[in-house]
Amino acid sequence: MKRKIQAMPRKMLTHQQVVDLVMTLPPDRLISVYDFTLFVMSHPLMPAEVADIFGENAEEMRADEAEWDQQFEASREDLRAIAHEAAEEFRAGRTKPMEFSPEGRLIR
């Protein structure tokens, strides 16, 4: 059964709503929720201006984004060629599926 994902405003969310949602998950997905909860607990929220891990302010981040956009635009054709090559390798059967552990971690 597919569930429709519905985002809720932060201020309206209750513990019980989270518990109710988690209760609908299959048991094999609980480790993912547990791991993510530990991650969230270990990374407290900070004001947006302080939250950047590289110590950049908003203006520096905008400049960095602009530089990335320029680099991406300059390499668009190369990236497109790489994507076509990967798709051809897949169609030709020269790729291997990714494998994951029961916990959802990449094996190879």
Secondary structure, 3 states (H helix, E strand, C coil): CCCCCCCCCHHHCCHHHHHHHHHCCCHHHHHHHHHHHHHHHHCCCCCCCCCCCCCCCHHHHHHHHHHHHHHHHHCHHHHHHHHHHHHHHHHCCCCCCCCECCCCCECC
